[in-house]
Amino acid sequence: MTASRTTSGGSGSSASGSSASGSTGDPPGRDTAAGEPPPAYTPVAKGQFDPRSLTDFQLDELTHRLIGRITRLIRTELRLDRERIGKLRDPRR
């Protein structure tokens, strides 16, 4: 049994060795992207929503609205996971 493990391990290492040697080079898209500047900001047409024009108060308001919804969704997911594994009570509370 040890010989069969060695044989399968040897073929597995040669296969992973060939894939590892192919992945040692940098990805082709990475070299070109590093040398180029990021794309320029395209202005939004008049009358449309521009997120860059939001005030600090508006950003805070948006954050509070999103946090409430996201928190509710996460709590629901956690409760469903506890139900799935059979632990309905959260011991941390």
Contacts in CASP RR format, 6 or more apart in sequence:
PFRMAT RR
TARGET T0000
AUTHOR 0000-0000-0000
METHOD contacts of the structure
MODEL  1
MTASRTTSGGSGSSASGSSASGSTGDPPGRDTAAGEPPPAYTPVAKGQFD
PRSLTDFQLDELTHRLIGRITRLIRTELRLDRERIGKLRDPRR
43 50 0 8 1.000
44 50 0 8 1.000
54 62 0 8 1.000
78 90 0 8 1.000
82 88 0 8 1.000
82 89 0 8 1.000
82 90 0 8 1.000
END
